[in-house]
Amino acid sequence: MIISKAARIALADILSDRIDELFNFLEIDYTDNNEYYGFTCPIHEGADNPQGCTMTVHGEWKGAWKCWTRSCEKEHTHSIMGFVRAVLSKRRGKSVTFAETVRFCKEFLEVSDSEIKDRASDMPALLERYAKQTKERESVTLNISRRQIRNSLSMPPSYYLDRGYSKEILNKFDVGNCNAQGKQMNGRIVAPVYDENYKYVGCVGRTPHENHNGYKWINSKYFHTGSHLYGYWLAKDKIRKTKTIILVEGQGDVWRLHEAGIENCVGIFGSSLSDAQSRLIQTSGALTVVILTDNDEAGQKAKMSIREKCSTLFNIIEPEFSGEDMGDMTIEEIIKEIKPQLEGNINKVVKQHLLTFCMATNYE
């Protein structure tokens, strides 16, 4: 079966209008999170997270899906047609061809070639939308090892040592000076960023001078902070164990909390929680979100952003503290002010969950 690019995109667009029918037909249980559906990935073995896979149901990304655990979409493409092909291949135990996928979609939709042709008449708008999904799929993959990153930097940076951070914590997060002439980060302090599998995805660089021209922080080429949580590669196991994730604004805040023995913390790279970051939190195994953003206007903005995206899905805890931010507090202050609030509030949440469970199961 030969199908033109225009017809292929039009068919995907029709399918995207009926995502709920498709999921029901494929017997995929999902949670409607307004902008997207969350569900257990039907592709890889051992999938059990009910929010481990998502598909956008509105807007220009309608029909785009992502497996947040194993990135199954990379093999089958982000589009809804790729999703159907992946599911069919998994269930049939063999690689399903694109022609077979098209045939399945047409039969499921009960759509004629003329209907597909009519939808394809709006091709300019469809092409623009699907081009964005294709660009996302073809984003640059960085095959740079952690060892290469560490060998390229001079560690530890004196700037952060002078600000009271320990050599051990800076080494733990691979923070160092870039002194490579001609490189984007030359002359800056680099904080590498890894994904949950400890693969390098990019970095952020800070000028070591308070009086500087230009931006204090810059991102490496192709790196989008809104797609990641800083420190998640080190925090993920603690988050699953404690069922709690602590959100702070910057890298220094994460380092200081680690120094104080609080390791289930991540940074949001600023004062706004993105949709992608929100989805990462939803797949992290956390039941409780602790907000420890700065005590300033930007910090209040960050709190509002986090509440907006998390309050309906998580227990929210907002400890009070005397410092401007976590990075400016001493380890002793964090242990004295923050830890008791965390332990007390989280214990209450755990007890509430146990009570709810007992009531739901009539267990005494």
Secondary structure as UniProt FT lines:
FT   HELIX           5..16
FT   TURN            17..18
FT   HELIX           19..25
FT   TURN            26..27
FT   STRAND          31..32
FT   STRAND          36..39
FT   TURN            45..46
FT   TURN            50..51
FT   STRAND          53..56
FT   HELIX           59..61
FT   TURN            62..63
FT   STRAND          65..67
FT   TURN            68..70
FT   HELIX           73..76
FT   HELIX           80..92
FT   HELIX           98..109
FT   HELIX           113..120
FT   TURN            121..122
FT   HELIX           123..137
FT   HELIX           146..151
FT   HELIX           158..162
FT   TURN            163..164
FT   HELIX           167..172
FT   TURN            173..174
FT   STRAND          176..177
FT   TURN            181..182
FT   TURN            184..187
FT   STRAND          189..194
FT   TURN            196..197
FT   STRAND          200..206
FT   STRAND          217..219
FT   TURN            221..222
FT   HELIX           225..227
FT   HELIX           232..242
FT   STRAND          244..248
FT   HELIX           251..259
FT   TURN            260..261
FT   STRAND          265..267
FT   HELIX           275..282
FT   TURN            283..285
FT   STRAND          288..291
FT   HELIX           297..310
FT   TURN            311..313
FT   STRAND          315..317
FT   HELIX           326..328
FT   HELIX           331..361
//
